[in-house]
């Protein structure tokens, strides 16, 4: 399992923490916790049974929703964000340039502005 093997590499976990904007002390804590992740945890995260088909009520949510992805994400992530927006008229999607799966910590100001815009 590639994900589990990657999580056992301390240097890679540290890099992931840095890319997500964690300060040194929190990065070390993150690396320590990632070393404790078990195979079952990865399998359950990937195979959790939650799909758009298992959540039919999503299309009836009537408050503003924004589905986000970074332009540097895998194509499957970008297409799923677009698909989510198609399922609900109150949902729009945004693909942020130069972003990966790190939008909240790395693009915090822009992310916070977006949230504030939604709740007005």
C-alpha positions as CSV (number, residue, x, y, z in Angstrom):
1,X,0.0,0.0,0.0
2,X,1.7,3.1,-1.3
3,X,0.1,5.6,1.1
4,X,1.2,3.7,4.2
5,X,4.7,3.3,2.9
6,X,4.9,7.0,2.3
7,X,3.6,7.8,5.8
8,X,6.5,5.8,7.3
9,X,9.0,8.1,5.6
10,X,9.7,10.7,8.2
11,X,11.3,13.1,5.7
12,X,8.2,12.9,3.5
13,X,5.8,13.5,6.4
14,X,7.9,16.5,7.5
15,X,7.8,17.9,3.9
16,X,4.0,17.4,3.9
17,X,3.7,19.2,7.2
18,X,5.9,22.1,5.8
19,X,3.8,22.3,2.6
20,X,0.7,22.6,4.8
21,X,2.2,25.5,6.7
22,X,2.9,23.7,10.0
23,X,5.5,25.3,12.2
24,X,8.5,23.2,13.3
25,X,7.1,21.9,16.6
26,X,3.8,20.9,15.0
27,X,5.6,19.3,12.1
28,X,7.5,17.1,14.5
29,X,4.3,16.2,16.2
30,X,2.7,15.4,12.9
31,X,5.6,13.2,11.8
32,X,5.4,11.3,15.1
33,X,1.7,10.6,14.7
34,X,2.0,9.6,11.1
35,X,4.4,6.8,12.2
36,X,1.6,5.3,14.2
37,X,-0.9,5.1,11.4
38,X,-2.0,1.5,10.7
39,X,-2.9,-0.2,7.5
40,X,-6.6,-0.5,8.6
41,X,-6.8,3.3,9.0
42,X,-5.7,3.9,5.4
43,X,-8.1,1.2,4.1
44,X,-11.0,2.7,6.1
45,X,-10.2,6.2,4.9
46,X,-10.2,5.1,1.3
47,X,-13.0,2.6,1.5
48,X,-15.4,4.5,3.8
49,X,-18.4,3.8,1.6
50,X,-19.3,7.5,1.3
51,X,-20.0,8.4,-2.3
52,X,-22.2,10.9,-4.0
53,X,-24.7,8.1,-4.7
54,X,-24.9,7.3,-1.0
55,X,-25.8,10.9,-0.1
56,X,-28.8,11.7,-2.2
57,X,-29.9,14.5,0.1
58,X,-26.9,16.5,-0.9
59,X,-28.8,17.8,-3.9
60,X,-31.5,19.3,-1.6
61,X,-29.2,21.4,0.6
62,X,-30.2,25.0,0.1
63,X,-27.4,27.0,1.6
64,X,-24.3,28.2,-0.3
65,X,-21.6,25.6,-0.9
66,X,-18.2,25.9,-2.5
67,X,-16.3,22.8,-3.6
68,X,-12.6,23.5,-3.8
69,X,-9.6,21.9,-5.4
70,X,-6.1,23.0,-6.3
71,X,-5.0,23.1,-9.9
72,X,-2.1,20.8,-8.9
73,X,-4.4,18.1,-7.6
74,X,-4.9,14.8,-9.4
75,X,-7.4,15.0,-12.2
76,X,-9.8,12.7,-10.4
77,X,-10.0,15.2,-7.5
78,X,-10.6,18.1,-9.9
79,X,-13.3,16.3,-11.8
80,X,-15.0,15.1,-8.6
81,X,-15.2,18.7,-7.4
82,X,-16.9,19.7,-10.6
83,X,-19.3,16.8,-10.4
84,X,-20.2,17.8,-6.8
85,X,-21.2,21.3,-8.0
86,X,-23.4,19.8,-10.8
87,X,-25.4,17.9,-8.2
88,X,-26.7,21.0,-6.3
89,X,-27.8,24.3,-7.6
90,X,-26.5,26.0,-4.5
91,X,-23.0,24.6,-5.0
92,X,-20.3,26.1,-7.1
93,X,-16.7,24.9,-7.6
94,X,-13.4,26.7,-7.7
95,X,-10.1,25.4,-8.8
96,X,-7.3,27.5,-7.2
97,X,-4.1,28.0,-9.2
98,X,-0.9,26.8,-7.5
99,X,-2.8,24.9,-4.9
100,X,-2.8,21.3,-3.9
101,X,-4.6,19.7,-1.0
102,X,-3.2,22.5,1.1
103,X,-5.8,25.3,0.6
104,X,-6.8,26.1,4.2
105,X,-3.3,26.4,5.7
106,X,-1.4,27.8,2.8
107,X,-4.1,30.0,1.3
108,X,-5.6,30.9,4.7
109,X,-6.4,34.5,3.9
110,X,-8.1,33.8,0.7
111,X,-9.9,30.8,2.2
112,X,-11.1,32.9,5.2
113,X,-12.4,35.6,2.8
114,X,-14.3,32.9,0.9
115,X,-15.9,31.6,4.1
116,X,-16.9,35.1,5.2
117,X,-18.4,35.8,1.7
118,X,-20.5,32.6,2.0
119,X,-22.0,33.4,5.4
120,X,-23.1,37.0,4.5
